[in-house]
Amino acid sequence: MNNRRSFIKQLGAVAGAAALAPEVLAFEPQKKLWFEISLAEWSLHKAIFNEKKLTNLDFPVVARKEFGIGIVEYVNQMFKDKAKDTAYLNELLMRCKDNDIKNHLIMIDGEGGLAETDDATRNKAVDNHKKWVECAKYLGCKTIRVNSFGRGTAEEVAKAAVDGLGKLGEFAAPVGINVIVENHGGFSSDGKWLSGVMKQVNMKNVGTLPDFGNFCIKRSTGGEWGGSCTEEYDRYLGVKELMPFAKGVSAKTNDFDANGNEAKMDYAKLLKIVKDAGFRGIVGIEYEGNVTSEYDGIKATKKLLERVGASV
């Protein structure tokens, strides 16, 4: 209510200024961005997952009302037992409709690695993902994001990834759903490796989700997550290598400097790589820092994308 009153008050002030001095408002309209901005649900994972202040059903409402964002990217962990619950999904769709929200994708975790070198394990992972393809279709999404995790040599895991992604891609194609892989740790964070897998899969509905931040190839734990990063791939090279197959982009942020720039990433350089690749799709805000609150981090990332995007 206070925000609404402030807006009305500001609007009145602007109108008064226009009446007294029309030249004050003689400025160029804001340049339209060459990409659309979405909000990835992981940006609010503390509020939803840890603090229980929000639920997945609240997410699209918050995206619109708090941040003015009309495109959303879900995380299956936030409604993991609801993939086939039509009553729940209908409620979610109603909230989206009421708030003029477009459902873009679902990020899938915890359903198994699609590049596991054991055939039975990999095939089980493919089957586990099928319900999310159907859920994405029901919600009006275009895409699911998956993981190409597996154990073995780079060559062995790549061969398995081609098989797993190909099988899931074949299942998803008839219903018009894309299957995309994010650089998300391990071999997948090696841009050359993942782009090589994409070339071998060679399917129109199988692609990538370049993430500006996830380029750690090796960690002290030996796994995809946890511990400290012991080997990192060049993020700018990695984004460039993944962009030819991109069906979305993840604008990761962690911290900001005094000028509102991402503290450790050159967003102008990254967005230029994205634009030069011919991408004109959806760029998703994925804030996961610890210094700034989730709400403020999302707002800061949106401002960063709008400012830098307009200048690239």
MILUM-291457 format. One record per residue (C-alpha): x, y, z; chain; residue in three letters. Coordinates in Angstrom, 1 decimal, padded with zeros to 4 digits. Each point is the difference from the previous one (the first is absolute). Layout:
BEGIN
<atom xx="X" yy="Y" zz="Z" cadena="A" residuo="ALA"/>
...
END
This chain:
BEGIN
<atom xx="000.0" yy="000.0" zz="000.0" cadena="A" residuo="MET"/>
<atom xx="002.8" yy="002.4" zz="000.9" cadena="A" residuo="ASN"/>
<atom xx="001.7" yy="-000.8" zz="-003.4" cadena="A" residuo="ASN"/>
<atom xx="-003.3" yy="000.8" zz="-001.8" cadena="A" residuo="ARG"/>
<atom xx="-000.4" yy="003.3" zz="001.9" cadena="A" residuo="ARG"/>
<atom xx="003.6" yy="000.9" zz="-000.7" cadena="A" residuo="SER"/>
<atom xx="-000.5" yy="-000.8" zz="-003.7" cadena="A" residuo="PHE"/>
<atom xx="-003.2" yy="002.2" zz="-000.2" cadena="A" residuo="ILE"/>
<atom xx="001.8" yy="002.8" zz="001.9" cadena="A" residuo="LYS"/>
<atom xx="003.0" yy="-000.2" zz="-002.5" cadena="A" residuo="GLN"/>
<atom xx="-002.4" yy="-000.1" zz="-002.9" cadena="A" residuo="LEU"/>
<atom xx="-001.7" yy="003.2" zz="001.2" cadena="A" residuo="GLY"/>
<atom xx="003.4" yy="001.7" zz="000.4" cadena="A" residuo="ALA"/>
<atom xx="001.0" yy="-000.9" zz="-003.5" cadena="A" residuo="VAL"/>
<atom xx="-003.3" yy="001.2" zz="-001.4" cadena="A" residuo="ALA"/>
<atom xx="000.5" yy="003.3" zz="001.9" cadena="A" residuo="GLY"/>
<atom xx="003.5" yy="000.3" zz="-001.4" cadena="A" residuo="ALA"/>
<atom xx="-001.3" yy="-000.6" zz="-003.5" cadena="A" residuo="ALA"/>
<atom xx="-002.5" yy="002.8" zz="000.5" cadena="A" residuo="ALA"/>
<atom xx="002.6" yy="002.5" zz="001.2" cadena="A" residuo="LEU"/>
<atom xx="002.8" yy="-001.1" zz="-002.3" cadena="A" residuo="ALA"/>
<atom xx="-000.8" yy="-002.4" zz="-002.8" cadena="A" residuo="PRO"/>
<atom xx="003.7" yy="-000.1" zz="-001.1" cadena="A" residuo="GLU"/>
<atom xx="000.9" yy="-001.8" zz="003.2" cadena="A" residuo="VAL"/>
<atom xx="-001.6" yy="-003.1" zz="-001.4" cadena="A" residuo="LEU"/>
<atom xx="001.6" yy="000.3" zz="-003.4" cadena="A" residuo="ALA"/>
<atom xx="002.2" yy="-003.1" zz="000.2" cadena="A" residuo="PHE"/>
<atom xx="000.6" yy="-003.0" zz="-002.1" cadena="A" residuo="GLU"/>
<atom xx="-002.2" yy="-003.0" zz="000.9" cadena="A" residuo="PRO"/>
<atom xx="001.8" yy="-003.0" zz="001.6" cadena="A" residuo="GLN"/>
<atom xx="001.6" yy="-002.1" zz="-002.7" cadena="A" residuo="LYS"/>
<atom xx="-001.8" yy="-003.3" zz="-000.4" cadena="A" residuo="LYS"/>
<atom xx="002.2" yy="-003.0" zz="000.9" cadena="A" residuo="LEU"/>
<atom xx="001.0" yy="-002.6" zz="-002.5" cadena="A" residuo="TRP"/>
<atom xx="-000.9" yy="-002.7" zz="002.5" cadena="A" residuo="PHE"/>
<atom xx="-002.8" yy="-000.7" zz="002.4" cadena="A" residuo="GLU"/>
<atom xx="000.6" yy="-000.4" zz="003.7" cadena="A" residuo="ILE"/>
<atom xx="-001.2" yy="-002.9" zz="002.1" cadena="A" residuo="SER"/>
<atom xx="000.4" yy="-000.9" zz="003.6" cadena="A" residuo="LEU"/>
<atom xx="001.5" yy="-003.4" zz="001.0" cadena="A" residuo="ALA"/>
<atom xx="-001.7" yy="-001.4" zz="003.2" cadena="A" residuo="GLU"/>
<atom xx="003.4" yy="-000.9" zz="001.4" cadena="A" residuo="TRP"/>
<atom xx="000.5" yy="003.7" zz="000.7" cadena="A" residuo="SER"/>
<atom xx="-002.6" yy="-000.4" zz="002.8" cadena="A" residuo="LEU"/>
<atom xx="001.2" yy="-003.5" zz="001.2" cadena="A" residuo="HIS"/>
<atom xx="000.7" yy="001.3" zz="003.5" cadena="A" residuo="LYS"/>
<atom xx="-003.4" yy="001.5" zz="000.4" cadena="A" residuo="ALA"/>
<atom xx="-001.7" yy="-003.1" zz="-001.4" cadena="A" residuo="ILE"/>
<atom xx="002.2" yy="-002.9" zz="000.9" cadena="A" residuo="PHE"/>
<atom xx="001.7" yy="001.1" zz="003.2" cadena="A" residuo="ASN"/>
<atom xx="-002.0" yy="002.7" zz="001.7" cadena="A" residuo="GLU"/>
<atom xx="-003.5" yy="-001.3" zz="-001.2" cadena="A" residuo="LYS"/>
<atom xx="-001.1" yy="003.6" zz="-000.5" cadena="A" residuo="LYS"/>
<atom xx="-001.3" yy="-000.7" zz="-003.5" cadena="A" residuo="LEU"/>
<atom xx="-001.3" yy="-003.0" zz="-001.9" cadena="A" residuo="THR"/>
<atom xx="000.3" yy="-001.0" zz="-003.7" cadena="A" residuo="ASN"/>
<atom xx="-003.6" yy="001.2" zz="-000.4" cadena="A" residuo="LEU"/>
<atom xx="001.1" yy="003.5" zz="001.2" cadena="A" residuo="ASP"/>
<atom xx="002.9" yy="000.2" zz="-002.4" cadena="A" residuo="PHE"/>
<atom xx="-001.7" yy="001.3" zz="-003.1" cadena="A" residuo="PRO"/>
<atom xx="-002.0" yy="002.5" zz="002.1" cadena="A" residuo="VAL"/>
<atom xx="003.2" yy="001.3" zz="001.6" cadena="A" residuo="VAL"/>
<atom xx="001.8" yy="000.2" zz="-003.4" cadena="A" residuo="ALA"/>
<atom xx="-002.7" yy="002.4" zz="-001.3" cadena="A" residuo="ARG"/>
<atom xx="-000.9" yy="002.0" zz="003.0" cadena="A" residuo="LYS"/>
<atom xx="003.5" yy="000.4" zz="001.6" cadena="A" residuo="GLU"/>
<atom xx="002.2" yy="000.2" zz="-003.0" cadena="A" residuo="PHE"/>
<atom xx="-002.2" yy="000.8" zz="-003.0" cadena="A" residuo="GLY"/>
<atom xx="001.1" yy="-003.2" zz="-001.8" cadena="A" residuo="ILE"/>
<atom xx="-002.5" yy="-001.9" zz="-002.1" cadena="A" residuo="GLY"/>
<atom xx="002.0" yy="-003.1" zz="-001.0" cadena="A" residuo="ILE"/>
<atom xx="001.0" yy="-002.7" zz="002.5" cadena="A" residuo="VAL"/>
<atom xx="002.3" yy="-003.0" zz="000.2" cadena="A" residuo="GLU"/>
<atom xx="-001.0" yy="-002.7" zz="002.6" cadena="A" residuo="TYR"/>
<atom xx="002.2" yy="-002.3" zz="002.0" cadena="A" residuo="VAL"/>
<atom xx="-001.4" yy="-003.5" zz="000.4" cadena="A" residuo="ASN"/>
<atom xx="001.4" yy="-000.3" zz="003.5" cadena="A" residuo="GLN"/>
<atom xx="-002.6" yy="002.6" zz="001.1" cadena="A" residuo="MET"/>
<atom xx="-003.0" yy="-002.3" zz="-001.0" cadena="A" residuo="PHE"/>
<atom xx="001.7" yy="-003.3" zz="-000.5" cadena="A" residuo="LYS"/>
<atom xx="-003.1" yy="-002.2" zz="000.9" cadena="A" residuo="ASP"/>
<atom xx="-002.4" yy="002.1" zz="-002.2" cadena="A" residuo="LYS"/>
<atom xx="001.1" yy="-000.9" zz="-003.5" cadena="A" residuo="ALA"/>
<atom xx="-003.1" yy="-002.0" zz="-000.7" cadena="A" residuo="LYS"/>
<atom xx="-002.4" yy="001.8" zz="002.5" cadena="A" residuo="ASP"/>
<atom xx="-002.3" yy="001.7" zz="-002.4" cadena="A" residuo="THR"/>
<atom xx="-002.0" yy="001.8" zz="002.8" cadena="A" residuo="ALA"/>
<atom xx="003.3" yy="001.6" zz="001.2" cadena="A" residuo="TYR"/>
<atom xx="001.1" yy="000.8" zz="-003.5" cadena="A" residuo="LEU"/>
<atom xx="-003.4" yy="001.6" zz="-000.8" cadena="A" residuo="ASN"/>
<atom xx="000.3" yy="002.2" zz="003.1" cadena="A" residuo="GLU"/>
<atom xx="003.5" yy="001.0" zz="-001.2" cadena="A" residuo="LEU"/>
<atom xx="-001.3" yy="000.8" zz="-003.4" cadena="A" residuo="LEU"/>
<atom xx="-002.8" yy="002.1" zz="001.4" cadena="A" residuo="MET"/>
<atom xx="002.4" yy="002.1" zz="001.9" cadena="A" residuo="ARG"/>
<atom xx="002.1" yy="000.4" zz="-003.1" cadena="A" residuo="CYS"/>
<atom xx="-003.0" yy="001.1" zz="-002.0" cadena="A" residuo="LYS"/>
<atom xx="-001.1" yy="002.4" zz="002.7" cadena="A" residuo="ASP"/>
<atom xx="003.4" yy="001.7" zz="000.0" cadena="A" residuo="ASN"/>
<atom xx="000.7" yy="-000.1" zz="-003.8" cadena="A" residuo="ASP"/>
<atom xx="002.9" yy="-002.5" zz="000.4" cadena="A" residuo="ILE"/>
<atom xx="001.6" yy="-002.0" zz="-002.7" cadena="A" residuo="LYS"/>
<atom xx="001.5" yy="-003.3" zz="001.0" cadena="A" residuo="ASN"/>
<atom xx="003.3" yy="-000.5" zz="-001.7" cadena="A" residuo="HIS"/>
<atom xx="001.8" yy="-003.1" zz="001.4" cadena="A" residuo="LEU"/>
<atom xx="000.5" yy="-002.4" zz="002.9" cadena="A" residuo="ILE"/>
<atom xx="003.4" yy="-000.7" zz="001.4" cadena="A" residuo="MET"/>
<atom xx="000.3" yy="-003.8" zz="000.8" cadena="A" residuo="ILE"/>
<atom xx="002.3" yy="-001.3" zz="002.7" cadena="A" residuo="ASP"/>
<atom xx="000.0" yy="-003.2" zz="002.1" cadena="A" residuo="GLY"/>
<atom xx="-001.3" yy="-002.3" zz="-002.8" cadena="A" residuo="GLU"/>
<atom xx="003.3" yy="-001.5" zz="-000.9" cadena="A" residuo="GLY"/>
<atom xx="002.8" yy="000.8" zz="-002.4" cadena="A" residuo="GLY"/>
<atom xx="-000.7" yy="-000.3" zz="-003.6" cadena="A" residuo="LEU"/>
<atom xx="003.6" yy="-000.8" zz="-000.7" cadena="A" residuo="ALA"/>
<atom xx="000.5" yy="-002.9" zz="002.4" cadena="A" residuo="GLU"/>
<atom xx="002.2" yy="-002.6" zz="-001.6" cadena="A" residuo="THR"/>
<atom xx="-002.0" yy="-002.9" zz="001.4" cadena="A" residuo="ASP"/>
<atom xx="-002.8" yy="-000.7" zz="-002.5" cadena="A" residuo="ASP"/>
<atom xx="-002.7" yy="-001.0" zz="002.5" cadena="A" residuo="ALA"/>
<atom xx="000.7" yy="003.1" zz="002.2" cadena="A" residuo="THR"/>
<atom xx="000.0" yy="002.3" zz="-002.9" cadena="A" residuo="ARG"/>
<atom xx="-003.2" yy="-001.4" zz="-001.5" cadena="A" residuo="ASN"/>
<atom xx="-001.7" yy="000.3" zz="003.5" cadena="A" residuo="LYS"/>
<atom xx="001.0" yy="003.7" zz="000.0" cadena="A" residuo="ALA"/>
<atom xx="-001.5" yy="000.4" zz="-003.5" cadena="A" residuo="VAL"/>
<atom xx="-003.3" yy="-001.5" zz="001.3" cadena="A" residuo="ASP"/>
<atom xx="000.1" yy="002.2" zz="003.1" cadena="A" residuo="ASN"/>
<atom xx="000.1" yy="003.1" zz="-002.1" cadena="A" residuo="HIS"/>
<atom xx="-003.0" yy="-000.9" zz="-002.2" cadena="A" residuo="LYS"/>
<atom xx="-002.6" yy="001.1" zz="002.6" cadena="A" residuo="LYS"/>
<atom xx="001.7" yy="003.4" zz="000.0" cadena="A" residuo="TRP"/>
<atom xx="-000.3" yy="000.3" zz="-003.8" cadena="A" residuo="VAL"/>
<atom xx="-003.7" yy="-000.7" zz="000.4" cadena="A" residuo="GLU"/>
<atom xx="-000.2" yy="002.5" zz="002.9" cadena="A" residuo="CYS"/>
<atom xx="001.7" yy="002.7" zz="-002.1" cadena="A" residuo="ALA"/>
<atom xx="-002.4" yy="-000.6" zz="-002.8" cadena="A" residuo="LYS"/>
<atom xx="-003.0" yy="000.3" zz="002.4" cadena="A" residuo="TYR"/>
<atom xx="001.3" yy="003.3" zz="001.4" cadena="A" residuo="LEU"/>
<atom xx="000.7" yy="001.4" zz="-003.4" cadena="A" residuo="GLY"/>
<atom xx="003.7" yy="000.0" zz="000.4" cadena="A" residuo="CYS"/>
<atom xx="002.3" yy="-000.4" zz="-003.1" cadena="A" residuo="LYS"/>
<atom xx="002.9" yy="-001.6" zz="001.7" cadena="A" residuo="THR"/>
<atom xx="001.5" yy="-002.1" zz="002.8" cadena="A" residuo="ILE"/>
<atom xx="003.5" yy="000.4" zz="001.2" cadena="A" residuo="ARG"/>
<atom xx="001.9" yy="-003.3" zz="000.8" cadena="A" residuo="VAL"/>
<atom xx="003.4" yy="-001.1" zz="001.3" cadena="A" residuo="ASN"/>
<atom xx="002.5" yy="-002.0" zz="-002.0" cadena="A" residuo="SER"/>
<atom xx="001.7" yy="-001.5" zz="003.0" cadena="A" residuo="PHE"/>
<atom xx="001.8" yy="-003.3" zz="-000.1" cadena="A" residuo="GLY"/>
<atom xx="003.1" yy="-001.8" zz="001.3" cadena="A" residuo="ARG"/>
<atom xx="002.8" yy="-001.1" zz="-002.3" cadena="A" residuo="GLY"/>
<atom xx="002.5" yy="001.5" zz="-002.4" cadena="A" residuo="THR"/>
<atom xx="-001.0" yy="003.1" zz="-002.0" cadena="A" residuo="ALA"/>
<atom xx="-000.4" yy="-002.2" zz="-003.1" cadena="A" residuo="GLU"/>
<atom xx="-002.1" yy="-002.6" zz="001.8" cadena="A" residuo="GLU"/>
<atom xx="-002.3" yy="002.6" zz="001.6" cadena="A" residuo="VAL"/>
<atom xx="-000.4" yy="001.8" zz="-003.3" cadena="A" residuo="ALA"/>
<atom xx="-001.1" yy="-003.1" zz="-001.7" cadena="A" residuo="LYS"/>
<atom xx="-002.5" yy="-000.7" zz="002.7" cadena="A" residuo="ALA"/>
<atom xx="-001.2" yy="003.6" zz="-000.1" cadena="A" residuo="ALA"/>
<atom xx="-000.7" yy="-000.3" zz="-003.7" cadena="A" residuo="VAL"/>
<atom xx="-002.1" yy="-003.1" zz="000.6" cadena="A" residuo="ASP"/>
<atom xx="-001.9" yy="001.3" zz="003.0" cadena="A" residuo="GLY"/>
<atom xx="-000.7" yy="003.4" zz="-001.4" cadena="A" residuo="LEU"/>
<atom xx="-001.0" yy="-001.5" zz="-003.3" cadena="A" residuo="GLY"/>
<atom xx="-002.5" yy="-002.3" zz="001.5" cadena="A" residuo="LYS"/>
<atom xx="-001.6" yy="002.7" zz="002.1" cadena="A" residuo="LEU"/>
<atom xx="000.1" yy="002.3" zz="-002.9" cadena="A" residuo="GLY"/>
<atom xx="-001.9" yy="-002.5" zz="-002.1" cadena="A" residuo="GLU"/>
<atom xx="-002.7" yy="-000.4" zz="002.7" cadena="A" residuo="PHE"/>
<atom xx="-000.3" yy="003.8" zz="000.3" cadena="A" residuo="ALA"/>
<atom xx="-000.1" yy="000.9" zz="-003.7" cadena="A" residuo="ALA"/>
<atom xx="-003.6" yy="-001.1" zz="-000.8" cadena="A" residuo="PRO"/>
<atom xx="-001.4" yy="002.3" zz="002.7" cadena="A" residuo="VAL"/>
<atom xx="002.2" yy="002.9" zz="-000.9" cadena="A" residuo="GLY"/>
<atom xx="002.2" yy="000.1" zz="003.1" cadena="A" residuo="ILE"/>
<atom xx="003.7" yy="001.0" zz="-000.2" cadena="A" residuo="ASN"/>
<atom xx="002.6" yy="-001.9" zz="002.1" cadena="A" residuo="VAL"/>
<atom xx="002.9" yy="002.2" zz="000.9" cadena="A" residuo="ILE"/>
<atom xx="003.2" yy="-000.5" zz="002.0" cadena="A" residuo="VAL"/>
<atom xx="001.5" yy="002.6" zz="002.3" cadena="A" residuo="GLU"/>
<atom xx="003.7" yy="000.2" zz="000.8" cadena="A" residuo="ASN"/>
<atom xx="-000.6" yy="-001.3" zz="003.5" cadena="A" residuo="HIS"/>
<atom xx="003.2" yy="-001.5" zz="001.3" cadena="A" residuo="GLY"/>
<atom xx="002.3" yy="-002.8" zz="-001.1" cadena="A" residuo="GLY"/>
<atom xx="000.5" yy="-000.6" zz="-003.7" cadena="A" residuo="PHE"/>
<atom xx="-003.1" yy="002.1" zz="-000.8" cadena="A" residuo="SER"/>
<atom xx="001.9" yy="003.1" zz="001.1" cadena="A" residuo="SER"/>
<atom xx="002.6" yy="-000.6" zz="-002.7" cadena="A" residuo="ASP"/>
<atom xx="-001.4" yy="002.0" zz="-002.9" cadena="A" residuo="GLY"/>
<atom xx="001.9" yy="-002.0" zz="-002.6" cadena="A" residuo="LYS"/>
<atom xx="-001.2" yy="-003.3" zz="001.4" cadena="A" residuo="TRP"/>
<atom xx="-003.7" yy="001.0" zz="000.2" cadena="A" residuo="LEU"/>
<atom xx="000.0" yy="001.7" zz="-003.4" cadena="A" residuo="SER"/>
<atom xx="001.5" yy="-003.2" zz="-001.4" cadena="A" residuo="GLY"/>
<atom xx="-002.8" yy="-002.1" zz="001.6" cadena="A" residuo="VAL"/>
<atom xx="-002.5" yy="002.4" zz="-001.6" cadena="A" residuo="MET"/>
<atom xx="001.5" yy="-000.5" zz="-003.5" cadena="A" residuo="LYS"/>
<atom xx="-000.2" yy="-003.8" zz="000.4" cadena="A" residuo="GLN"/>
<atom xx="-003.6" yy="000.1" zz="001.3" cadena="A" residuo="VAL"/>
<atom xx="-001.0" yy="002.3" zz="-002.9" cadena="A" residuo="ASN"/>
<atom xx="-003.7" yy="000.4" zz="000.8" cadena="A" residuo="MET"/>
<atom xx="-002.0" yy="003.2" zz="-000.4" cadena="A" residuo="LYS"/>
<atom xx="-001.6" yy="-000.3" zz="003.4" cadena="A" residuo="ASN"/>
<atom xx="003.2" yy="-000.8" zz="001.9" cadena="A" residuo="VAL"/>
<atom xx="002.2" yy="002.9" zz="000.9" cadena="A" residuo="GLY"/>
<atom xx="001.8" yy="001.9" zz="002.8" cadena="A" residuo="THR"/>
<atom xx="-000.7" yy="002.5" zz="002.7" cadena="A" residuo="LEU"/>
<atom xx="003.2" yy="002.0" zz="000.4" cadena="A" residuo="PRO"/>
<atom xx="000.4" yy="001.2" zz="003.6" cadena="A" residuo="ASP"/>
<atom xx="002.4" yy="002.9" zz="000.5" cadena="A" residuo="PHE"/>
<atom xx="001.2" yy="-001.4" zz="003.3" cadena="A" residuo="GLY"/>
<atom xx="000.2" yy="-003.8" zz="000.0" cadena="A" residuo="ASN"/>
<atom xx="003.4" yy="-000.7" zz="-001.5" cadena="A" residuo="PHE"/>
<atom xx="001.7" yy="-002.0" zz="002.8" cadena="A" residuo="CYS"/>
<atom xx="001.2" yy="-003.3" zz="-001.6" cadena="A" residuo="ILE"/>
<atom xx="001.7" yy="-001.5" zz="003.1" cadena="A" residuo="LYS"/>
<atom xx="-000.7" yy="000.4" zz="003.7" cadena="A" residuo="ARG"/>
<atom xx="001.8" yy="-001.1" zz="003.1" cadena="A" residuo="SER"/>
<atom xx="-002.8" yy="-002.4" zz="000.8" cadena="A" residuo="THR"/>
<atom xx="000.3" yy="-001.8" zz="-003.3" cadena="A" residuo="GLY"/>
<atom xx="-003.6" yy="000.6" zz="-000.7" cadena="A" residuo="GLY"/>
<atom xx="-002.0" yy="002.7" zz="-002.0" cadena="A" residuo="GLU"/>
<atom xx="-000.7" yy="002.1" zz="003.2" cadena="A" residuo="TRP"/>
<atom xx="001.5" yy="000.8" zz="003.4" cadena="A" residuo="GLY"/>
<atom xx="003.5" yy="000.8" zz="001.1" cadena="A" residuo="GLY"/>
<atom xx="002.2" yy="002.4" zz="-001.9" cadena="A" residuo="SER"/>
<atom xx="000.5" yy="000.2" zz="-003.7" cadena="A" residuo="CYS"/>
<atom xx="003.4" yy="-001.3" zz="-001.1" cadena="A" residuo="THR"/>
<atom xx="-000.4" yy="000.4" zz="-003.8" cadena="A" residuo="GLU"/>
<atom xx="-002.1" yy="002.5" zz="-001.8" cadena="A" residuo="GLU"/>
<atom xx="-000.8" yy="000.4" zz="-003.6" cadena="A" residuo="TYR"/>
<atom xx="000.2" yy="003.4" zz="-001.7" cadena="A" residuo="ASP"/>
<atom xx="-003.5" yy="001.3" zz="000.3" cadena="A" residuo="ARG"/>
<atom xx="000.1" yy="002.3" zz="-003.0" cadena="A" residuo="TYR"/>
<atom xx="001.4" yy="-002.8" zz="-002.2" cadena="A" residuo="LEU"/>
<atom xx="-002.6" yy="-002.4" zz="001.4" cadena="A" residuo="GLY"/>
<atom xx="-002.9" yy="002.3" zz="-000.6" cadena="A" residuo="VAL"/>
<atom xx="001.2" yy="000.6" zz="-003.6" cadena="A" residuo="LYS"/>
<atom xx="000.3" yy="-003.8" zz="-000.6" cadena="A" residuo="GLU"/>
<atom xx="-003.5" yy="-000.7" zz="001.4" cadena="A" residuo="LEU"/>
<atom xx="-001.9" yy="002.8" zz="-001.7" cadena="A" residuo="MET"/>
<atom xx="-000.5" yy="-001.7" zz="-003.4" cadena="A" residuo="PRO"/>
<atom xx="-002.2" yy="-002.6" zz="001.8" cadena="A" residuo="PHE"/>
<atom xx="-001.7" yy="002.4" zz="002.5" cadena="A" residuo="ALA"/>
<atom xx="-003.7" yy="000.0" zz="000.6" cadena="A" residuo="LYS"/>
<atom xx="000.3" yy="002.2" zz="003.0" cadena="A" residuo="GLY"/>
<atom xx="002.7" yy="001.8" zz="002.0" cadena="A" residuo="VAL"/>
<atom xx="000.5" yy="000.1" zz="003.8" cadena="A" residuo="SER"/>
<atom xx="001.2" yy="003.3" zz="001.3" cadena="A" residuo="ALA"/>
<atom xx="001.6" yy="-001.1" zz="003.2" cadena="A" residuo="LYS"/>
<atom xx="001.0" yy="002.6" zz="002.6" cadena="A" residuo="THR"/>
<atom xx="001.6" yy="-000.3" zz="003.5" cadena="A" residuo="ASN"/>
<atom xx="001.1" yy="003.4" zz="001.1" cadena="A" residuo="ASP"/>
<atom xx="000.2" yy="003.6" zz="-001.3" cadena="A" residuo="PHE"/>
<atom xx="002.4" yy="002.8" zz="000.2" cadena="A" residuo="ASP"/>
<atom xx="-000.7" yy="003.6" zz="000.9" cadena="A" residuo="ALA"/>
<atom xx="-001.1" yy="000.8" zz="-003.6" cadena="A" residuo="ASN"/>
<atom xx="-002.5" yy="-002.9" zz="-000.1" cadena="A" residuo="GLY"/>
<atom xx="002.2" yy="-002.2" zz="-002.2" cadena="A" residuo="ASN"/>
<atom xx="000.4" yy="-003.7" zz="000.7" cadena="A" residuo="GLU"/>
<atom xx="003.1" yy="-000.1" zz="002.2" cadena="A" residuo="ALA"/>
<atom xx="001.9" yy="-002.8" zz="-001.9" cadena="A" residuo="LYS"/>
<atom xx="-001.6" yy="-000.2" zz="-003.4" cadena="A" residuo="MET"/>
<atom xx="000.2" yy="002.5" zz="-002.9" cadena="A" residuo="ASP"/>
<atom xx="-003.7" yy="000.1" zz="-001.0" cadena="A" residuo="TYR"/>
<atom xx="000.7" yy="002.3" zz="-003.0" cadena="A" residuo="ALA"/>
<atom xx="002.4" yy="-002.6" zz="-001.4" cadena="A" residuo="LYS"/>
<atom xx="-002.4" yy="-002.9" zz="000.7" cadena="A" residuo="LEU"/>
<atom xx="-003.1" yy="001.7" zz="-001.4" cadena="A" residuo="LEU"/>
<atom xx="002.0" yy="001.0" zz="-003.1" cadena="A" residuo="LYS"/>
<atom xx="000.9" yy="-003.7" zz="-000.6" cadena="A" residuo="ILE"/>
<atom xx="-003.7" yy="-000.9" zz="000.4" cadena="A" residuo="VAL"/>
<atom xx="-001.1" yy="002.7" zz="-002.4" cadena="A" residuo="LYS"/>
<atom xx="002.7" yy="-000.7" zz="-002.6" cadena="A" residuo="ASP"/>
<atom xx="-001.1" yy="-003.6" zz="000.0" cadena="A" residuo="ALA"/>
<atom xx="-003.3" yy="001.2" zz="-001.4" cadena="A" residuo="GLY"/>
<atom xx="-002.0" yy="-000.8" zz="003.2" cadena="A" residuo="PHE"/>
<atom xx="-003.2" yy="002.0" zz="000.4" cadena="A" residuo="ARG"/>
<atom xx="-001.8" yy="-002.2" zz="002.5" cadena="A" residuo="GLY"/>
<atom xx="-000.5" yy="-000.1" zz="003.8" cadena="A" residuo="ILE"/>
<atom xx="002.7" yy="000.8" zz="002.5" cadena="A" residuo="VAL"/>
<atom xx="-000.8" yy="-001.3" zz="003.5" cadena="A" residuo="GLY"/>
<atom xx="001.0" yy="001.8" zz="003.3" cadena="A" residuo="ILE"/>
<atom xx="001.6" yy="-002.5" zz="002.3" cadena="A" residuo="GLU"/>
<atom xx="001.3" yy="001.8" zz="003.1" cadena="A" residuo="TYR"/>
<atom xx="001.7" yy="-002.3" zz="002.6" cadena="A" residuo="GLU"/>
<atom xx="002.2" yy="002.4" zz="002.1" cadena="A" residuo="GLY"/>
<atom xx="000.2" yy="000.1" zz="003.7" cadena="A" residuo="ASN"/>
<atom xx="000.9" yy="003.7" zz="000.7" cadena="A" residuo="VAL"/>
<atom xx="-003.1" yy="001.6" zz="-001.6" cadena="A" residuo="THR"/>
<atom xx="-003.5" yy="-001.3" zz="000.9" cadena="A" residuo="SER"/>
<atom xx="-001.8" yy="-002.1" zz="-002.7" cadena="A" residuo="GLU"/>
<atom xx="-002.5" yy="002.7" zz="-000.7" cadena="A" residuo="TYR"/>
<atom xx="002.7" yy="002.8" zz="-000.3" cadena="A" residuo="ASP"/>
<atom xx="002.3" yy="-002.3" zz="-002.0" cadena="A" residuo="GLY"/>
<atom xx="-002.8" yy="-000.7" zz="-002.5" cadena="A" residuo="ILE"/>
<atom xx="-000.7" yy="003.7" zz="-000.4" cadena="A" residuo="LYS"/>
<atom xx="003.7" yy="000.8" zz="-000.4" cadena="A" residuo="ALA"/>
<atom xx="000.4" yy="-002.7" zz="-002.7" cadena="A" residuo="THR"/>
<atom xx="-003.0" yy="001.3" zz="-001.9" cadena="A" residuo="LYS"/>
<atom xx="001.4" yy="003.5" zz="000.1" cadena="A" residuo="LYS"/>
<atom xx="003.4" yy="-001.3" zz="-001.2" cadena="A" residuo="LEU"/>
<atom xx="-001.6" yy="-001.9" zz="-002.9" cadena="A" residuo="LEU"/>
<atom xx="-002.1" yy="003.0" zz="-001.0" cadena="A" residuo="GLU"/>
<atom xx="002.9" yy="002.4" zz="000.2" cadena="A" residuo="ARG"/>
<atom xx="002.7" yy="-002.1" zz="-001.7" cadena="A" residuo="VAL"/>
<atom xx="-002.4" yy="-001.6" zz="-002.4" cadena="A" residuo="GLY"/>
<atom xx="-001.0" yy="003.4" zz="-001.4" cadena="A" residuo="ALA"/>
<atom xx="003.6" yy="001.0" zz="-000.5" cadena="A" residuo="SER"/>
<atom xx="001.2" yy="-003.2" zz="-001.7" cadena="A" residuo="VAL"/>
END
